[in-house]
Amino acid sequence: MELRPNTAVFSAKKSRTLIPSFGRQRFEYASPECLHLRDLVTYELAGDDLLQSSLIALGAENHVSFIKNNVDHHTGATFGCHENYLMKREAQFTPPILGTLLTFLATRQIFTGAGRVGQSNPLAFDFEPPQPEAHVNFQLSQRADHIVNDIYQWVQFNRAIINARDEPLADYRKYRRLHLLIGDSNMSPFATALKIGTTACVLSLLEDGRLPRDLVLADAVQSTRDISRDTTQQWIVRLENGKSIGALDVQWEFLQLAQKHLGGSSAETNWLLESWGFVLEALNQNHQSLIGGVDWITKKWLLETFMKAEKLTWSDPWLQSIDLEYHNIDPVRGLLFGVTPGKRIAEWNNSVRRPSATRTPPVNTRASGRAHAVAFFQSQGGGLPYVINWDSIACDSRDFLVMGDPFQTYNEEVEEFLAKPRLIGNVNEEQL
């Protein structure tokens, strides 16, 4: 199969891979729609496994590496790790509510940040020259320096915390899709679970109208950068009402609200809330217990251990190479794979790695039906022209199946759709 630049393809497990255009030296992988947190983390890891297995199949694993990170230390470029959350269409996104959501997103980096050596000073969309800034040796987030707006419609320019494009990839009468650009690419599955799970909890509170109105930052973009670069790890931010508060205290407020209204709703939610509290306590008292679970802490510990052994300073370019190697998805070469975390973190990290996820889709979303369609059309040897999107399947441009609800499998509908007689070239399928 020949793939043109900017072509998107679905695999049999219903993940999506974008083949980049020339000059865009990256691959984009999207997990299938997932209903549960454990599945989401599992299928995110399955994307790594698919890419690494392709190198092994080509015999190139000793010469080529896939680096899952967000910055190019040489050019200053950034690569996104976008998050997408399906929400009720009637959810209220008023300015105060959006302000509270931005506060959560700006402060969550204290446990979701992937960490990075150095800094970037990108120009904003209006090309204002950056102001002189103090040098930073290490910071929490890889994306913080590249976020220059709070809410905006574009993705590649004037990057915002929240992308405002309203494209639900589902029934627009029922759903909206919240598209976030602020997140880092996490190597620790535990960190990925915290990033997605805590955000999903806050969005549930938003849908239920339970978010506070007095927790709005004076400047969410500046706060994002200030927290990331704060070497004191006090992470103090200024609110719109003139008060100051620490990012850790902000996260405790969100956690307590989630415990009150969401606690006991499911075993998975209970695990998430317990882990959220465990991490916030450890951030205040015991960073060592988060090694292997919070990426920026793990990376900083590895770097400082190496610096001490080799008698290096933060200015040594060797550290940028180590920074990159932390994000190598090859289990043989990636630095995280050699780290032994504590019991809670290790149990989660081990439990979500399922080799079968590279071959089978989630069984409780429309990814299931779509995977069946992928397998069917692949078995036809290219004889049938088809297009598969997130929310539809089309064959020969004249017949299509709409799948507007991500929480339905559409297995029976897809089966009926594929059973229809069609022409293969000039021959009717029933005559073969």
Summary of the structure (lengths in Angstrom):
residues: 432
radius of gyration: 22.6
end to end distance: 23.5
largest distance: 75.9
contacts: 1325
relative contact order: 0.14
helix: 41%
strand: 15%
